[in-house]
Amino acid sequence: TFCKERGAIETKRIGLSEICARFLERFLPKDDTVRLSDWGAINLTDKQKKYAALDAWAGLQDHQNVDSVKNPTMAS
């Protein structure tokens, strides 16, 4: 929603991985075995912790990148 509201993307259906590719020119790995694992577990695995940390970092970087540009141009 943040990127959509600022005109950085054309639809809300674009995921964080695609947003990272467009604005940070970086690949954000989205391993389905980790993404779809048990996030309600009392103890998260190291892979889950790394996944969550990368998601948080990427979200912050994208937020700062899009927010710093008054009129971001949509990448093709």
All heavy atoms as a GROMACS GRO file, in nm:
protein
  602
    1THR      N    1   0.082  -0.119   0.000
    1THR     CA    2   0.000   0.000   0.000
    1THR      C    3   0.087   0.125   0.000
    1THR      O    4   0.058   0.220  -0.072
    1THR     CB    5  -0.093   0.001   0.123
    1THR    OG1    6  -0.175  -0.115   0.118
    1THR    CG2    7  -0.180   0.124   0.125
    2PHE      N    8   0.193   0.128   0.077
    2PHE     CA    9   0.282   0.244   0.084
    2PHE      C   10   0.334   0.280  -0.055
    2PHE      O   11   0.328   0.396  -0.096
    2PHE     CB   12   0.398   0.215   0.180
    2PHE     CG   13   0.499   0.326   0.189
    2PHE    CD1   14   0.475   0.435   0.270
    2PHE    CD2   15   0.616   0.321   0.116
    2PHE    CE1   16   0.568   0.537   0.278
    2PHE    CE2   17   0.709   0.422   0.123
    2PHE     CZ   18   0.685   0.531   0.205
    3CYS      N   19   0.387   0.182  -0.126
    3CYS     CA   20   0.443   0.207  -0.259
    3CYS      C   21   0.333   0.246  -0.358
    3CYS      O   22   0.353   0.334  -0.442
    3CYS     CB   23   0.518   0.085  -0.309
    3CYS     SG   24   0.670   0.052  -0.218
    4LYS      N   25   0.219   0.183  -0.349
    4LYS     CA   26   0.106   0.213  -0.438
    4LYS      C   27   0.058   0.356  -0.415
    4LYS      O   28   0.035   0.430  -0.511
    4LYS     CB   29  -0.007   0.113  -0.413
    4LYS     CG   30  -0.137   0.146  -0.482
    4LYS     CD   31  -0.137   0.102  -0.625
    4LYS     CE   32  -0.277   0.114  -0.683
    4LYS     NZ   33  -0.284   0.197  -0.798
    5GLU      N   34   0.043   0.397  -0.291
    5GLU     CA   35  -0.004   0.531  -0.259
    5GLU      C   36   0.090   0.640  -0.311
    5GLU      O   37   0.048   0.750  -0.339
    5GLU     CB   38  -0.021   0.548  -0.108
    5GLU     CG   39  -0.138   0.470  -0.052
    5GLU     CD   40  -0.142   0.471   0.100
    5GLU    OE1   41  -0.045   0.521   0.164
    5GLU    OE2   42  -0.241   0.420   0.155
    6ARG      N   43   0.218   0.608  -0.325
    6ARG     CA   44   0.316   0.705  -0.371
    6ARG      C   45   0.345   0.693  -0.520
    6ARG      O   46   0.433   0.758  -0.572
    6ARG     CB   47   0.443   0.692  -0.289
    6ARG     CG   48   0.423   0.755  -0.152
    6ARG     CD   49   0.511   0.697  -0.047
    6ARG     NE   50   0.485   0.758   0.082
    6ARG     CZ   51   0.382   0.727   0.161
    6ARG    NH1   52   0.295   0.637   0.124
    6ARG    NH2   53   0.366   0.786   0.277
    7GLY      N   54   0.269   0.608  -0.588
    7GLY     CA   55   0.286   0.594  -0.732
    7GLY      C   56   0.408   0.517  -0.776
    7GLY      O   57   0.447   0.521  -0.892
    8ALA      N   58   0.472   0.449  -0.682
    8ALA     CA   59   0.593   0.374  -0.715
    8ALA      C   60   0.562   0.242  -0.784
    8ALA      O   61   0.644   0.190  -0.860
    8ALA     CB   62   0.675   0.348  -0.589
    9ILE      N   63   0.445   0.186  -0.757
    9ILE     CA   64   0.400   0.064  -0.823
    9ILE      C   65   0.257   0.085  -0.869
    9ILE      O   66   0.186   0.169  -0.817
    9ILE     CB   67   0.411  -0.061  -0.731
    9ILE    CG1   68   0.325  -0.044  -0.605
    9ILE    CG2   69   0.556  -0.091  -0.698
    9ILE    CD1   70   0.316  -0.167  -0.519
   10GLU      N   71   0.218   0.004  -0.967
   10GLU     CA   72   0.085   0.022  -1.025
   10GLU      C   73  -0.022  -0.062  -0.957
   10GLU      O   74  -0.140  -0.036  -0.976
   10GLU     CB   75   0.089  -0.008  -1.175
   10GLU     CG   76   0.129  -0.149  -1.212
   10GLU     CD   77   0.278  -0.178  -1.210
   10GLU    OE1   78   0.361  -0.088  -1.184
   10GLU    OE2   79   0.315  -0.295  -1.233
   11THR      N   80   0.014  -0.159  -0.879
   11THR     CA   81  -0.083  -0.248  -0.815
   11THR      C   82  -0.033  -0.292  -0.679
   11THR      O   83   0.087  -0.297  -0.656
   11THR     CB   84  -0.111  -0.371  -0.903
   11THR    OG1   85  -0.202  -0.457  -0.834
   11THR    CG2   86   0.014  -0.448  -0.937
   12LYS      N   87  -0.124  -0.322  -0.589
   12LYS     CA   88  -0.087  -0.372  -0.457
   12LYS      C   89  -0.045  -0.519  -0.463
   12LYS      O   90   0.004  -0.572  -0.366
   12LYS     CB   91  -0.204  -0.357  -0.360
   12LYS     CG   92  -0.238  -0.215  -0.326
   12LYS     CD   93  -0.355  -0.212  -0.229
   12LYS     CE   94  -0.402  -0.071  -0.204
   12LYS     NZ   95  -0.518  -0.066  -0.117
   13ARG      N   96  -0.064  -0.582  -0.576
   13ARG     CA   97  -0.038  -0.725  -0.587
   13ARG      C   98   0.109  -0.758  -0.612
   13ARG      O   99   0.145  -0.871  -0.634
   13ARG     CB  100  -0.126  -0.785  -0.696
   13ARG     CG  101  -0.274  -0.772  -0.662
   13ARG     CD  102  -0.360  -0.838  -0.766
   13ARG     NE  103  -0.334  -0.978  -0.776
   13ARG     CZ  104  -0.402  -1.075  -0.713
   13ARG    NH1  105  -0.501  -1.043  -0.635
   13ARG    NH2  106  -0.371  -1.201  -0.730
   14ILE      N  107   0.194  -0.661  -0.610
   14ILE     CA  108   0.338  -0.684  -0.626
   14ILE      C  109   0.397  -0.711  -0.488
   14ILE      O  110   0.375  -0.634  -0.394
   14ILE     CB  111   0.405  -0.562  -0.692
   14ILE    CG1  112   0.355  -0.546  -0.835
   14ILE    CG2  113   0.557  -0.578  -0.691
   14ILE    CD1  114   0.407  -0.422  -0.904
   15GLY      N  115   0.473  -0.817  -0.478
   15GLY     CA  116   0.531  -0.854  -0.350
   15GLY      C  117   0.662  -0.784  -0.320
   15GLY      O  118   0.720  -0.716  -0.405
   16LEU      N  119   0.709  -0.802  -0.199
   16LEU     CA  120   0.831  -0.738  -0.154
   16LEU      C  121   0.950  -0.778  -0.240
   16LEU      O  122   1.037  -0.696  -0.270
   16LEU     CB  123   0.857  -0.772  -0.007
   16LEU     CG  124   0.978  -0.708   0.058
   16LEU    CD1  125   0.972  -0.556   0.050
   16LEU    CD2  126   0.990  -0.754   0.202
   17SER      N  127   0.956  -0.902  -0.282
   17SER     CA  128   1.066  -0.949  -0.365
   17SER      C  129   1.074  -0.870  -0.496
   17SER      O  130   1.182  -0.827  -0.538
   17SER     CB  131   1.049  -1.099  -0.394
   17SER     OG  132   1.159  -1.147  -0.467
   18GLU      N  133   0.960  -0.849  -0.560
   18GLU     CA  134   0.956  -0.773  -0.685
   18GLU      C  135   0.988  -0.626  -0.662
   18GLU      O  136   1.058  -0.563  -0.742
   18GLU     CB  137   0.818  -0.786  -0.752
   18GLU     CG  138   0.802  -0.708  -0.879
   18GLU     CD  139   0.895  -0.748  -0.993
   18GLU    OE1  140   0.942  -0.864  -0.994
   18GLU    OE2  141   0.922  -0.664  -1.080
   19ILE      N  142   0.940  -0.571  -0.553
   19ILE     CA  143   0.970  -0.431  -0.520
   19ILE      C  144   1.120  -0.414  -0.498
   19ILE      O  145   1.180  -0.316  -0.544
   19ILE     CB  146   0.888  -0.385  -0.397
   19ILE    CG1  147   0.740  -0.378  -0.434
   19ILE    CG2  148   0.937  -0.250  -0.347
   19ILE    CD1  149   0.647  -0.356  -0.316
   20CYS      N  150   1.183  -0.509  -0.431
   20CYS     CA  151   1.329  -0.504  -0.411
   20CYS      C  152   1.402  -0.508  -0.544
   20CYS      O  153   1.499  -0.435  -0.565
   20CYS     CB  154   1.376  -0.620  -0.325
   20CYS     SG  155   1.342  -0.596  -0.152
   21ALA      N  156   1.357  -0.593  -0.633
   21ALA     CA  157   1.421  -0.603  -0.764
   21ALA      C  158   1.410  -0.471  -0.838
   21ALA      O  159   1.506  -0.426  -0.901
   21ALA     CB  160   1.357  -0.716  -0.844
   22ARG      N  161   1.296  -0.407  -0.831
   22ARG     CA  162   1.275  -0.281  -0.904
   22ARG      C  163   1.349  -0.163  -0.845
   22ARG      O  164   1.408  -0.084  -0.917
   22ARG     CB  165   1.126  -0.247  -0.907
   22ARG     CG  166   1.045  -0.338  -0.993
   22ARG     CD  167   0.901  -0.291  -0.996
   22ARG     NE  168   0.819  -0.382  -1.074
   22ARG     CZ  169   0.699  -0.350  -1.118
   22ARG    NH1  170   0.647  -0.232  -1.092
   22ARG    NH2  171   0.629  -0.437  -1.188
   23PHE      N  172   1.344  -0.146  -0.715
   23PHE     CA  173   1.394  -0.024  -0.654
   23PHE      C  174   1.532  -0.038  -0.591
   23PHE      O  175   1.605   0.060  -0.581
   23PHE     CB  176   1.295   0.030  -0.552
   23PHE     CG  177   1.164   0.068  -0.616
   23PHE    CD1  178   1.053  -0.012  -0.601
   23PHE    CD2  179   1.155   0.180  -0.696
   23PHE    CE1  180   0.933   0.021  -0.663
   23PHE    CE2  181   1.036   0.213  -0.759
   23PHE     CZ  182   0.925   0.133  -0.742
   24LEU      N  183   1.567  -0.157  -0.547
   24LEU     CA  184   1.699  -0.176  -0.486
   24LEU      C  185   1.794  -0.249  -0.578
   24LEU      O  186   1.912  -0.258  -0.550
   24LEU     CB  187   1.685  -0.256  -0.354
   24LEU     CG  188   1.595  -0.196  -0.247
   24LEU    CD1  189   1.591  -0.287  -0.126
   24LEU    CD2  190   1.643  -0.057  -0.208
   25GLU      N  191   1.739  -0.302  -0.688
   25GLU     CA  192   1.816  -0.382  -0.782
   25GLU      C  193   1.889  -0.495  -0.710
   25GLU      O  194   2.006  -0.522  -0.733
   25GLU     CB  195   1.912  -0.294  -0.862
   25GLU     CG  196   1.839  -0.191  -0.946
   25GLU     CD  197   1.931  -0.100  -1.024
   25GLU    OE1  198   2.054  -0.101  -1.000
   25GLU    OE2  199   1.880  -0.026  -1.109
   26ARG      N  200   1.814  -0.559  -0.620
   26ARG     CA  201   1.867  -0.670  -0.542
   26ARG      C  202   1.767  -0.784  -0.543
   26ARG      O  203   1.646  -0.763  -0.545
   26ARG     CB  204   1.894  -0.630  -0.399
   26ARG     CG  205   2.002  -0.527  -0.387
   26ARG     CD  206   2.066  -0.535  -0.256
   26ARG     NE  207   2.176  -0.441  -0.252
   26ARG     CZ  208   2.249  -0.422  -0.148
   26ARG    NH1  209   2.224  -0.488  -0.038
   26ARG    NH2  210   2.348  -0.337  -0.151
   27PHE      N  211   1.818  -0.905  -0.534
   27PHE     CA  212   1.735  -1.024  -0.527
   27PHE      C  213   1.704  -1.054  -0.382
   27PHE      O  214   1.794  -1.060  -0.298
   27PHE     CB  215   1.809  -1.141  -0.592
   27PHE     CG  216   1.739  -1.273  -0.573
   27PHE    CD1  217   1.621  -1.299  -0.641
   27PHE    CD2  218   1.790  -1.368  -0.489
   27PHE    CE1  219   1.555  -1.419  -0.625
   27PHE    CE2  220   1.725  -1.490  -0.471
   27PHE     CZ  221   1.608  -1.514  -0.539
   28LEU      N  222   1.576  -1.069  -0.351
   28LEU     CA  223   1.533  -1.108  -0.217
   28LEU      C  224   1.483  -1.251  -0.224
   28LEU      O  225   1.378  -1.278  -0.280
   28LEU     CB  226   1.422  -1.015  -0.167
   28LEU     CG  227   1.368  -1.044  -0.027
   28LEU    CD1  228   1.478  -1.022   0.078
   28LEU    CD2  229   1.250  -0.954   0.003
   29PRO      N  230   1.561  -1.345  -0.168
   29PRO     CA  231   1.520  -1.485  -0.175
   29PRO      C  232   1.390  -1.510  -0.098
   29PRO      O  233   1.373  -1.459   0.012
   29PRO     CB  234   1.637  -1.561  -0.113
   29PRO     CG  235   1.709  -1.462  -0.029
   29PRO     CD  236   1.684  -1.326  -0.091
   30LYS      N  237   1.301  -1.586  -0.158
   30LYS     CA  238   1.172  -1.619  -0.096
   30LYS      C  239   1.153  -1.771  -0.104
   30LYS      O  240   1.076  -1.822  -0.184
   30LYS     CB  241   1.057  -1.547  -0.168
   30LYS     CG  242   1.058  -1.398  -0.147
   30LYS     CD  243   1.028  -1.367  -0.003
   30LYS     CE  244   0.982  -1.227   0.019
   30LYS     NZ  245   0.945  -1.202   0.155
   31ASP      N  246   1.226  -1.842  -0.021
   31ASP     CA  247   1.221  -1.989  -0.017
   31ASP      C  248   1.086  -2.034   0.038
   31ASP      O  249   1.053  -2.006   0.153
   31ASP     CB  250   1.335  -2.040   0.069
   31ASP     CG  251   1.342  -2.191   0.078
   31ASP    OD1  252   1.250  -2.260   0.031
   31ASP    OD2  253   1.443  -2.241   0.133
   32ASP      N  254   1.008  -2.103  -0.045
   32ASP     CA  255   0.874  -2.146  -0.003
   32ASP      C  256   0.877  -2.240   0.118
   32ASP      O  257   0.784  -2.238   0.198
   32ASP     CB  258   0.800  -2.214  -0.118
   32ASP     CG  259   0.741  -2.115  -0.216
   32ASP    OD1  260   0.734  -1.994  -0.183
   32ASP    OD2  261   0.702  -2.158  -0.326
   33THR      N  262   0.983  -2.319   0.132
   33THR     CA  263   0.987  -2.410   0.246
   33THR      C  264   0.996  -2.330   0.376
   33THR      O  265   0.941  -2.372   0.478
   33THR     CB  266   1.105  -2.510   0.238
   33THR    OG1  267   1.228  -2.438   0.231
   33THR    CG2  268   1.091  -2.600   0.118
   34VAL      N  269   1.060  -2.216   0.373
   34VAL     CA  270   1.068  -2.130   0.492
   34VAL      C  271   0.943  -2.043   0.500
   34VAL      O  272   0.880  -2.030   0.605
   34VAL     CB  273   1.194  -2.043   0.491
   34VAL    CG1  274   1.198  -1.952   0.612
   34VAL    CG2  275   1.319  -2.128   0.486
   35ARG      N  276   0.904  -1.984   0.389
   35ARG     CA  277   0.789  -1.894   0.386
   35ARG      C  278   0.663  -1.963   0.437
   35ARG      O  279   0.584  -1.903   0.508
   35ARG     CB  280   0.767  -1.844   0.242
   35ARG     CG  281   0.659  -1.738   0.230
   35ARG     CD  282   0.652  -1.683   0.089
   35ARG     NE  283   0.613  -1.781  -0.010
   35ARG     CZ  284   0.487  -1.813  -0.040
   35ARG    NH1  285   0.388  -1.754   0.022
   35ARG    NH2  286   0.461  -1.902  -0.132
   36LEU      N  287   0.645  -2.089   0.403
   36LEU     CA  288   0.525  -2.164   0.439
   36LEU      C  289   0.543  -2.251   0.563
   36LEU      O  290   0.457  -2.333   0.594
   36LEU     CB  291   0.480  -2.250   0.321
   36LEU     CG  292   0.449  -2.173   0.191
   36LEU    CD1  293   0.423  -2.269   0.077
   36LEU    CD2  294   0.334  -2.077   0.212
   37SER      N  295   0.653  -2.231   0.634
   37SER     CA  296   0.679  -2.312   0.753
   37SER      C  297   0.597  -2.262   0.873
   37SER      O  298   0.521  -2.166   0.862
   37SER     CB  299   0.829  -2.310   0.785
   37SER     OG  300   0.873  -2.179   0.812
   38ASP      N  301   0.613  -2.326   0.986
   38ASP     CA  302   0.534  -2.295   1.106
   38ASP      C  303   0.588  -2.171   1.177
   38ASP      O  304   0.678  -2.179   1.259
   38ASP     CB  305   0.535  -2.416   1.200
   38ASP     CG  306   0.452  -2.393   1.326
   38ASP    OD1  307   0.381  -2.291   1.334
   38ASP    OD2  308   0.460  -2.477   1.416
   39TRP      N  309   0.531  -2.056   1.146
   39TRP     CA  310   0.573  -1.930   1.207
   39TRP      C  311   0.510  -1.910   1.345
   39TRP      O  312   0.546  -1.817   1.417
   39TRP     CB  313   0.539  -1.812   1.115
   39TRP     CG  314   0.631  -1.811   0.997
   39TRP    CD1  315   0.612  -1.873   0.877
   39TRP    CD2  316   0.759  -1.750   0.990
   39TRP    NE1  317   0.719  -1.853   0.796
   39TRP    CE2  318   0.811  -1.777   0.862
   39TRP    CE3  319   0.834  -1.674   1.078
   39TRP    CZ2  320   0.936  -1.731   0.820
   39TRP    CZ3  321   0.959  -1.628   1.037
   39TRP    CH2  322   1.008  -1.657   0.910
   40GLY      N  323   0.422  -2.000   1.385
   40GLY     CA  324   0.362  -1.993   1.518
   40GLY      C  325   0.438  -2.075   1.621
   40GLY      O  326   0.400  -2.080   1.738
   41ALA      N  327   0.546  -2.138   1.577
   41ALA     CA  328   0.625  -2.220   1.669
   41ALA      C  329   0.688  -2.133   1.778
   41ALA      O  330   0.722  -2.017   1.755
   41ALA     CB  331   0.734  -2.293   1.592
   42ILE      N  332   0.705  -2.190   1.894
   42ILE     CA  333   0.767  -2.117   2.005
   42ILE      C  334   0.911  -2.080   1.970
   42ILE      O  335   0.954  -1.968   1.997
   42ILE     CB  336   0.761  -2.200   2.135
   42ILE    CG1  337   0.615  -2.212   2.181
   42ILE    CG2  338   0.848  -2.139   2.244
   42ILE    CD1  339   0.594  -2.304   2.299
   43ASN      N  340   0.984  -2.172   1.911
   43ASN     CA  341   1.122  -2.146   1.871
   43ASN      C  342   1.132  -2.150   1.719
   43ASN      O  343   1.106  -2.254   1.658
   43ASN     CB  344   1.217  -2.251   1.931
   43ASN     CG  345   1.222  -2.242   2.081
   43ASN    OD1  346   1.236  -2.135   2.137
   43ASN    ND2  347   1.207  -2.357   2.147
   44LEU      N  348   1.168  -2.037   1.660
   44LEU     CA  349   1.186  -2.032   1.515
   44LEU      C  350   1.321  -2.092   1.478
   44LEU      O  351   1.417  -2.084   1.556
   44LEU     CB  352   1.179  -1.888   1.465
   44LEU     CG  353   1.047  -1.814   1.488
   44LEU    CD1  354   1.057  -1.671   1.438
   44LEU    CD2  355   0.932  -1.886   1.420
   45THR      N  356   1.328  -2.148   1.359
   45THR     CA  357   1.454  -2.202   1.311
   45THR      C  358   1.546  -2.087   1.270
   45THR      O  359   1.502  -1.973   1.251
   45THR     CB  360   1.432  -2.294   1.189
   45THR    OG1  361   1.386  -2.214   1.079
   45THR    CG2  362   1.332  -2.405   1.220
   46ASP      N  363   1.673  -2.118   1.252
   46ASP     CA  364   1.767  -2.016   1.206
   46ASP      C  365   1.727  -1.964   1.067
   46ASP      O  366   1.742  -1.845   1.039
   46ASP     CB  367   1.910  -2.071   1.202
   46ASP     CG  368   1.970  -2.087   1.341
   46ASP    OD1  369   1.918  -2.026   1.437
   46ASP    OD2  370   2.069  -2.161   1.354
   47LYS      N  371   1.676  -2.053   0.982
   47LYS     CA  372   1.632  -2.011   0.849
   47LYS      C  373   1.514  -1.914   0.858
   47LYS      O  374   1.507  -1.818   0.783
   47LYS     CB  375   1.595  -2.131   0.763
   47LYS     CG  376   1.714  -2.211   0.716
   47LYS     CD  377   1.672  -2.324   0.625
   47LYS     CE  378   1.793  -2.400   0.576
   47LYS     NZ  379   1.758  -2.504   0.479
   48GLN      N  380   1.422  -1.940   0.950
   48GLN     CA  381   1.308  -1.850   0.969
   48GLN      C  382   1.355  -1.713   1.020
   48GLN      O  383   1.306  -1.610   0.975
   48GLN     CB  384   1.207  -1.909   1.067
   48GLN     CG  385   1.125  -2.022   1.011
   48GLN     CD  386   1.039  -2.086   1.117
   48GLN    OE1  387   1.087  -2.124   1.224
   48GLN    NE2  388   0.910  -2.098   1.088
   49LYS      N  389   1.448  -1.714   1.112
   49LYS     CA  390   1.501  -1.588   1.166
   49LYS      C  391   1.570  -1.507   1.057
   49LYS      O  392   1.552  -1.385   1.049
   49LYS     CB  393   1.597  -1.616   1.281
   49LYS     CG  394   1.528  -1.671   1.405
   49LYS     CD  395   1.632  -1.710   1.509
   49LYS     CE  396   1.570  -1.784   1.624
   49LYS     NZ  397   1.671  -1.832   1.721
   50LYS      N  398   1.648  -1.575   0.973
   50LYS     CA  399   1.716  -1.506   0.864
   50LYS      C  400   1.614  -1.450   0.764
   50LYS      O  401   1.625  -1.336   0.719
   50LYS     CB  402   1.813  -1.600   0.793
   50LYS     CG  403   1.890  -1.534   0.681
   50LYS     CD  404   1.989  -1.629   0.617
   50LYS     CE  405   2.062  -1.560   0.503
   50LYS     NZ  406   2.159  -1.649   0.438
   51TYR      N  407   1.513  -1.529   0.733
   51TYR     CA  408   1.407  -1.487   0.641
   51TYR      C  409   1.338  -1.363   0.695
   51TYR      O  410   1.318  -1.264   0.624
   51TYR     CB  411   1.308  -1.601   0.624
   51TYR     CG  412   1.196  -1.576   0.527
   51TYR    CD1  413   1.202  -1.629   0.398
   51TYR    CD2  414   1.083  -1.504   0.562
   51TYR    CE1  415   1.099  -1.609   0.307
   51TYR    CE2  416   0.980  -1.483   0.472
   51TYR     CZ  417   0.988  -1.536   0.345
   51TYR     OH  418   0.886  -1.515   0.256
   52ALA      N  419   1.302  -1.365   0.823
   52ALA     CA  420   1.233  -1.252   0.885
   52ALA      C  421   1.323  -1.128   0.889
   52ALA      O  422   1.277  -1.016   0.862
   52ALA     CB  423   1.189  -1.289   1.027
   53ALA      N  424   1.450  -1.147   0.918
   53ALA     CA  425   1.543  -1.034   0.922
   53ALA      C  426   1.560  -0.972   0.783
   53ALA      O  427   1.560  -0.849   0.769
   53ALA     CB  428   1.678  -1.080   0.976
   54LEU      N  429   1.571  -1.055   0.680
   54LEU     CA  430   1.584  -1.004   0.543
   54LEU      C  431   1.457  -0.930   0.500
   54LEU      O  432   1.463  -0.826   0.435
   54LEU     CB  433   1.614  -1.117   0.445
   54LEU     CG  434   1.758  -1.166   0.442
   54LEU    CD1  435   1.770  -1.292   0.357
   54LEU    CD2  436   1.850  -1.057   0.391
   55ASP      N  437   1.341  -0.984   0.537
   55ASP     CA  438   1.214  -0.918   0.505
   55ASP      C  439   1.207  -0.780   0.572
   55ASP      O  440   1.166  -0.683   0.509
   55ASP     CB  441   1.096  -1.003   0.552
   55ASP     CG  442   1.022  -1.070   0.439
   55ASP    OD1  443   1.079  -1.085   0.330
   55ASP    OD2  444   0.905  -1.105   0.460
   56ALA      N  445   1.245  -0.774   0.698
   56ALA     CA  446   1.241  -0.647   0.770
   56ALA      C  447   1.338  -0.547   0.708
   56ALA      O  448   1.305  -0.430   0.686
   56ALA     CB  449   1.273  -0.670   0.917
   57TRP      N  450   1.460  -0.593   0.679
   57TRP     CA  451   1.560  -0.505   0.618
   57TRP      C  452   1.512  -0.456   0.482
   57TRP      O  453   1.520  -0.336   0.452
   57TRP     CB  454   1.693  -0.581   0.602
   57TRP     CG  455   1.795  -0.499   0.530
   57TRP    CD1  456   1.880  -0.408   0.584
   57TRP    CD2  457   1.822  -0.501   0.389
   57TRP    NE1  458   1.957  -0.352   0.484
   57TRP    CE2  459   1.924  -0.407   0.364
   57TRP    CE3  460   1.768  -0.572   0.281
   57TRP    CZ2  461   1.974  -0.383   0.237
   57TRP    CZ3  462   1.818  -0.547   0.155
   57TRP    CH2  463   1.920  -0.455   0.133
   58ALA      N  464   1.462  -0.546   0.399
   58ALA     CA  465   1.418  -0.509   0.265
   58ALA      C  466   1.300  -0.412   0.270
   58ALA      O  467   1.296  -0.315   0.194
   58ALA     CB  468   1.379  -0.634   0.186
   59GLY      N  469   1.207  -0.436   0.361
   59GLY     CA  470   1.094  -0.346   0.375
   59GLY      C  471   1.138  -0.206   0.415
   59GLY      O  472   1.090  -0.106   0.360
   60LEU      N  473   1.233  -0.197   0.507
   60LEU     CA  474   1.284  -0.068   0.550
   60LEU      C  475   1.358   0.002   0.436
   60LEU      O  476   1.339   0.122   0.412
   60LEU     CB  477   1.377  -0.084   0.670
   60LEU     CG  478   1.443   0.043   0.722
   60LEU    CD1  479   1.338   0.145   0.767
   60LEU    CD2  480   1.539   0.010   0.835
   61GLN      N  481   1.442  -0.072   0.365
   61GLN     CA  482   1.516  -0.013   0.254
   61GLN      C  483   1.422   0.038   0.145
   61GLN      O  484   1.441   0.148   0.092
   61GLN     CB  485   1.615  -0.115   0.194
   61GLN     CG  486   1.724  -0.157   0.289
   61GLN     CD  487   1.808  -0.040   0.337
   61GLN    OE1  488   1.859   0.037   0.258
   61GLN    NE2  489   1.821  -0.026   0.468
   62ASP      N  490   1.323  -0.042   0.112
   62ASP     CA  491   1.226   0.000   0.010
   62ASP      C  492   1.149   0.124   0.057
   62ASP      O  493   1.127   0.217  -0.019
   62ASP     CB  494   1.129  -0.112  -0.024
   62ASP     CG  495   1.193  -0.219  -0.111
   62ASP    OD1  496   1.281  -0.185  -0.191
   62ASP    OD2  497   1.154  -0.336  -0.098
   63HIS      N  498   1.109   0.124   0.183
   63HIS     CA  499   1.035   0.238   0.238
   63HIS      C  500   1.119   0.365   0.228
   63HIS      O  501   1.072   0.468   0.181
   63HIS     CB  502   0.999   0.210   0.383
   63HIS     CG  503   0.919   0.318   0.447
   63HIS    ND1  504   0.977   0.432   0.499
   63HIS    CD2  505   0.786   0.332   0.466
   63HIS    CE1  506   0.883   0.511   0.548
   63HIS    NE2  507   0.766   0.452   0.530
   64GLN      N  508   1.245   0.356   0.271
   64GLN     CA  509   1.332   0.473   0.266
   64GLN      C  510   1.358   0.518   0.123
   64GLN      O  511   1.360   0.638   0.094
   64GLN     CB  512   1.464   0.443   0.338
   64GLN     CG  513   1.446   0.430   0.487
   64GLN     CD  514   1.572   0.386   0.558
   64GLN    OE1  515   1.664   0.330   0.498
   64GLN    NE2  516   1.577   0.409   0.688
   65ASN      N  517   1.376   0.422   0.033
   65ASN     CA  518   1.402   0.454  -0.107
   65ASN      C  519   1.283   0.523  -0.171
   65ASN      O  520   1.297   0.629  -0.232
   65ASN     CB  521   1.437   0.325  -0.182
   65ASN     CG  522   1.479   0.348  -0.325
   65ASN    OD1  523   1.455   0.454  -0.382
   65ASN    ND2  524   1.540   0.250  -0.384
   66VAL      N  525   1.164   0.468  -0.155
   66VAL     CA  526   1.044   0.524  -0.216
   66VAL      C  527   1.008   0.656  -0.150
   66VAL      O  528   0.970   0.752  -0.217
   66VAL     CB  529   0.927   0.424  -0.209
   66VAL    CG1  530   0.796   0.490  -0.253
   66VAL    CG2  531   0.956   0.302  -0.296
   67ASP      N  532   1.022   0.664  -0.018
   67ASP     CA  533   0.985   0.785   0.055
   67ASP      C  534   1.078   0.902   0.022
   67ASP      O  535   1.038   1.017   0.028
   67ASP     CB  536   0.985   0.758   0.205
   67ASP     CG  537   0.904   0.859   0.283
   67ASP    OD1  538   0.799   0.905   0.231
   67ASP    OD2  539   0.945   0.893   0.394
   68SER      N  540   1.203   0.872  -0.015
   68SER     CA  541   1.300   0.979  -0.042
   68SER      C  542   1.282   1.040  -0.181
   68SER      O  543   1.335   1.146  -0.210
   68SER     CB  544   1.443   0.927  -0.028
   68SER     OG  545   1.472   0.836  -0.132
   69VAL      N  546   1.206   0.973  -0.266
   69VAL     CA  547   1.184   1.022  -0.401
   69VAL      C  548   1.043   1.081  -0.406
   69VAL      O  549   0.945   1.013  -0.379
   69VAL     CB  550   1.198   0.907  -0.504
   69VAL    CG1  551   1.171   0.958  -0.644
   69VAL    CG2  552   1.335   0.844  -0.493
   70LYS      N  553   1.033   1.207  -0.443
   70LYS     CA  554   0.900   1.271  -0.445
   70LYS      C  555   0.809   1.212  -0.550
   70LYS      O  556   0.693   1.191  -0.526
   70LYS     CB  557   0.915   1.421  -0.467
   70LYS     CG  558   0.977   1.490  -0.349
   70LYS     CD  559   0.975   1.639  -0.366
   70LYS     CE  560   1.040   1.700  -0.242
   70LYS     NZ  561   1.023   1.840  -0.232
   71ASN      N  562   0.860   1.184  -0.669
   71ASN     CA  563   0.780   1.128  -0.777
   71ASN      C  564   0.854   1.008  -0.836
   71ASN      O  565   0.915   1.019  -0.941
   71ASN     CB  566   0.754   1.231  -0.887
   71ASN     CG  567   0.668   1.344  -0.838
   71ASN    OD1  568   0.564   1.320  -0.777
   71ASN    ND2  569   0.710   1.466  -0.862
   72PRO      N  570   0.852   0.894  -0.767
   72PRO     CA  571   0.926   0.778  -0.818
   72PRO      C  572   0.869   0.733  -0.953
   72PRO      O  573   0.752   0.743  -0.980
   72PRO     CB  574   0.902   0.670  -0.711
   72PRO     CG  575   0.781   0.714  -0.639
   72PRO     CD  576   0.776   0.865  -0.647
   73THR      N  577   0.959   0.689  -1.038
   73THR     CA  578   0.920   0.639  -1.168
   73THR      C  579   0.902   0.489  -1.162
   73THR      O  580   0.988   0.420  -1.107
   73THR     CB  581   1.030   0.671  -1.272
   73THR    OG1  582   1.053   0.812  -1.268
   73THR    CG2  583   0.989   0.629  -1.410
   74MET      N  584   0.793   0.440  -1.214
   74MET     CA  585   0.768   0.297  -1.214
   74MET      C  586   0.866   0.229  -1.309
   74MET      O  587   0.886   0.275  -1.421
   74MET     CB  588   0.625   0.265  -1.257
   74MET     CG  589   0.526   0.298  -1.150
   74MET     SD  590   0.362   0.241  -1.193
   74MET     CE  591   0.308   0.378  -1.291
   75ALA      N  592   0.928   0.124  -1.262
   75ALA     CA  593   1.017   0.047  -1.346
   75ALA      C  594   0.935  -0.043  -1.437
   75ALA      O  595   0.828  -0.087  -1.402
   75ALA     CB  596   1.110  -0.038  -1.259
   76SER      N  597   0.986  -0.069  -1.552
   76SER     CA  598   0.916  -0.155  -1.648
   76SER      C  599   0.948  -0.298  -1.624
   76SER      O  600   1.049  -0.335  -1.576
   76SER     CB  601   0.954  -0.119  -1.790
   76SER     OG  602   0.919   0.015  -1.816
   0.00000   0.00000   0.00000
